[in-house]
């Protein structure tokens, strides 16, 4: 008998863990999740590292003390600690990477959120992260802000694999796909082996429901409240429809025929925010081949315990998803404003986590034993 997570993987969904810490690495927990829960990748972000370093400081104490002894600054210490974690995780996932010809076994690390609106600085740090981690199975995360789009193209053109994050709208997703195809075209023209360049487009799900449901509550009509908890799944399903359309285009097909990879949709923010909803909502409703679902551990365990509907639950559901958006517009939800609000808040939340992390590391450096300095 296969496990529920094995069944999900068999349906074409790669299961990635949305969490990383040094404790997970050194305790063997990460390796265990690969073995028992079919986990085939890891994503990180500033909030995750703030939780890891701020909440599990003992695991980083020796390294922070050593860095303090060398006179390292706060950002230098964060860079060293996080790239070490990602490198070690990438080594644990290397057998998965090899077994899947580079499709999975991926570990993501994000450029500083302070650079979200600075194209050139994003490009420079993406290259620095790639070179420092120095593992073929790393993904450099770049946010899908307006400034991030040209950075995505430029970094892919260098042969660097990219995880595009903070995508909320179909309009921005279309721009992300264009940025990806442009980057692969440039990489190909520069002589890179495009078969080795991989990318995912991280489309956020639960945050959409949180924002839309807040607006539906404010509208307060029966028609409005009847639409609660439908927008996130509908939005993601329409993203998959766009993915199928765009990667069947003449432009994309020419690149795929030249050995390039499709940029896979990744469902991010898949932990439910409303306790009334089933923990696996954003898993069972978004099963489709060629996708990634990056899950917090609670969602991963719920998926393992309760199972999923194996098979393709997205294709064929497009008409219903379009209907949801027609009804949202009819009751007065401005979805363009929703997605812009979510992008702005997403960047702001990561910046706040980053600054919290800087504060945590600054204190740890200052409190490092004198003998280490």
Secondary structure, DSSP 8 states (H G I E B T S, - for coil): ---HHHHHHHTTEEEEES---HHHHHHSHHHHHHHHH-EEEE---HHHHHHHHHH-HHHHHHHHHHHHHTT--HHHHHHHHHHHHHHHHHHHHHHHHHHTTTSSSEEEEE--GGGTT-HHHHHHHHHHHHHHH--TTEEEEEE-SHHHHHHHHHHHHTT--EEEEEE--HHHHHHHHHHHHHHHHHHHHTT--GGG--EEEEEE-HHHHHHHHHHHHHH--HHHHTTTT-HHHHHHHHHHHHHHHHTTSHHHHHHHHTT----EEEEE--S-SSTTS-TTHHHHTT--TTEEEEE-HHHHHHHHHH----S--STT-HHHHHHHHHHHHHHT--HHHHHHHHHHHHHHHHHHHHHHHHHHHHHHHHTS-GGG-
